[in-house]
Amino acid sequence: MLAVLALGGLTSSPLGTLLLALVAVTVIVLVGRFVLSVAWKLLVVATILVGAAWVVTTVLG
């Protein structure tokens, strides 16, 4: 309840609204960086596995 009241006072001015928007964008970017770092690693592993499977099927096939 106290957080809602604090945010209500924060958004009463244009600078407060801008600050809130910047904090929200910062949180989204930080979460996005984590998700992309995990996704990048998964893509590298998948590429290596598919490449290895292709080499094995080409050599043995």
ZIJOMO-V275854 format. One record per backbone hydrogen bond with DSSP energy under -0.5 kcal/mol. NH is the residue of the N-H (numbers start at 1). CO is the residue of the C=O. Records with the same first field share a line. If there is no record, write none. Layout:
NH: CO + CO
This chain:
5: 1
6: 2
7: 3
8: 4
9: 5
10: 6
11: 7
12: 9
13: 10
17: 13
18: 14
19: 15
20: 16
21: 17
22: 18
23: 19
24: 20
25: 21
26: 22
27: 23
28: 24
29: 25
30: 26
31: 27
32: 28
33: 29
34: 30
35: 31
36: 32
37: 33
38: 34
39: 35
40: 36
41: 37
42: 38
43: 39
44: 40
45: 41
46: 42
47: 43
48: 44
49: 45
50: 46
51: 47
52: 48
53: 49
54: 50
55: 51
56: 52
57: 53
58: 54
59: 55
60: 56
61: 57
